Amino acid sequence: MDLSVELLKLSVADGGGEDRLSALPDDVLIHILVLVKDAAAAARTSILASRWRRLWPLLPELRFGSIEHHLIGAALATHEAPDLSLILAHTKDASPESLSAWLPIAARSLSGAIHLEVVRRESETEIGERCAAIDLPCFKKATTIMLELGFLGLALPSSGVFAQLGDLKLVDIQLHGQSSGLGDLLSSQRCPSLRFLRVSDVRGLDNFNIQSDSLLHMKLSYLHHLQQLTVVAPVLKRLKVSRCFADPLNPDLSVANISAPQLTSLGWENIIEPSSTQLDKMMQLENLGIELFILEAEEAFEHNQYCMTLLRRFQRIHTLDLLIFYPPSGERCAAIDLPCFEKAITIKLKLGFLGLALPPSRVFSRLGDLQLVDIQLHGQSSRLGDLLSSQRCPSLMFLVVSDVRGLDSLNIHSDSLLHLKLFYLQHLKQLTVVAPALKRLKVIRCFTDPLNPHQSVVNISAPQLMSLGWKNFRDPSSIQLDEGICTGPYLMDHMPRLPDITTLHMGVGAFGHSVGAILFNVVRSCTGVKRLLIGFLAELEEQTPCPSGCICDEPPNWRTEELALNCLEEMEIQGMRGTEHEVSFVQRLFRWATVLKEVTVIFHELITESKAKELRQLLLSFSRPDICLDISRRVP
């Protein structure tokens, strides 16, 4: 409904008689026009009477909804209100030149909030760096600035004080000039009242150094060019950093230093080299948000280990927000049949965990260099040792085997092998190497249970060995395990006890894997939890369950072990599909939680009606009369 049209009807309702609406005081009429929430519609009320023509320029709020960008400047130029409390502009395909023309006018009169959103065609969002930049003026009296620019370029002012600015949001922006200018702008000298800051998807920001005495809440996300982050904020209460850093595993390129002694809530959702992250003492920390990757790659192992270090350091937190990601299961696909390359001298395969079936016979007579990475072996794992033997690879000199699943036994007898590297074979139980000419051997992050001599047996015979790299939690001759060192790829056995956790949030991307074991381990560490929320993250398509024997179900004792959750009163489960492992874990939650009062279960939107009905009956059978159970279905 166009309120300006309704006002016109009211004004002439008496058939040419007295215009009682126009007789109202100015402040009442201005308040009515503010309720229109559209500057263009308010301006159209000028046709009612001459008195109305001078009212809309006095509005304290200007809202431009989906307006052509060149009209905004004209409207601001005719505006007469001494102070503007709000400018809201939503415009399409605006040019930097047109925005630079009217923003200084807005800066002079604005004493409240400005929210500018520019919608651009997707094809144009990649050219912000090459286009002219919007010149951001100094908003001396503005209290809130929110800019979403569709990756238009933005040039920050080199001087001037944003004296009243308390809330700043920068989204989808291409910074021009030195990225250090943003840190300078946000300093206490230039933004002395800044309390809330959000910076997301800002390109051209490689160095962010912010020192603020007033900042309370800060959220940084998707800063993929960021190399160095320094935060010195003595009163900061809440900090969330997610999906940032240009090269997170390179400590020379990605460095984070955080000094926030009053911090109560920390969300750290990044894979970053632990040695490059410095967090000062946070004695007030109550809430911690982290994510774990159930992967067998080195970066996931190091990241998860760092997360466990954070948990040990902040054991007195009250709320844990945990996001858990599983990899898609490689065994769901048919295997690639590897043929015999009789004349090949080098073979390098990196298959993204596709299945690979090795040939049972034939000779790779000239093969000198073999690399197998990110592979799911099909068939008996002993076939790999057979393939690598001197009988079938008589010329093999260099061998790399990394992240190969389904390999529990590797027996290599080679007279020609010189260099051997084995990485992240975390299903491996037995390793035998007989290589009389071997010069260099490196074994990193291998073995299913490296501390159990009955499960992990290693025999190396290499009399010519000159270099040995052994980075496992065991020594060839003895076992040395420092306190706190983790032995498995998932680190769950070493998750510390967190007795003060009262609220626990867990998001799980399962991709068909069993989640019961890891959820059990987390809950077992937080037995004082009062409110539990588990969200099964949406997956684009139906997932095939992983095969039996997958390590995602280890240790299997979670299905039988008893657990006392004597404080758990409220539980919410979102995105439930009704898989066997989901149902099994939820059933045990009902049994473990003896004082449970409220349970909310929201089914996944793709679940069928028949499945939903069946699952509803199951949940009712798990529940008790004293539990308030609310079951619904997520709306697509």
Salt bridges, closest charged atoms under 4 A:
ASP2 OD2 - ARG44 NH2 2.84
GLU6 OE2 - LYS9 NZ 3.59
ASP14 OD2 - ARG20 NE 3.68
ASP26 OD1 - ARG51 NH2 2.33
ASP26 OD2 - ARG54 NH1 3.12
GLU61 OE1 - ARG63 NH2 3.35
GLU68 OE1 - HIS70 NE2 3.47
ASP83 OD1 - LYS141 NZ 3.44
ASP93 OD2 - ARG121 NH1 3.23
GLU117 OE1 - HIS90 ND1 3.28
GLU124 OE2 - ARG121 NH2 2.79
GLU126 OE2 - ARG203 NH2 3.54
GLU148 OE2 - HIS115 NE2 3.28
GLU148 OE2 - LYS169 NZ 3.48
ASP184 OD2 - ARG190 NH1 2.90
GLU291 OE2 - ARG243 NH1 2.77
GLU296 OE2 - ARG405 NE 3.70
GLU296 OE2 - HIS427 NE2 3.42
GLU302 OE2 - ARG445 NH2 2.64
ASP321 OD2 - HIS505 ND1 3.99
GLU342 OE2 - ARG362 NH2 2.06
ASP386 OD2 - ARG392 NH1 2.82
ASP500 OD2 - ARG316 NE 2.65
GLU542 OE1 - ARG577 NH1 3.08
ASP553 OD2 - ARG559 NH2 3.48
GLU561 OE2 - ARG524 NH1 3.74
GLU562 OE2 - ARG591 NH2 3.64
GLU570 OE2 - ARG531 NE 3.35
GLU572 OE1 - ARG531 NH2 3.79
GLU580 OE2 - ARG559 NH1 3.25
GLU609 OE2 - ARG633 NH1 2.71
ASP626 OD1 - ARG624 NE 3.71
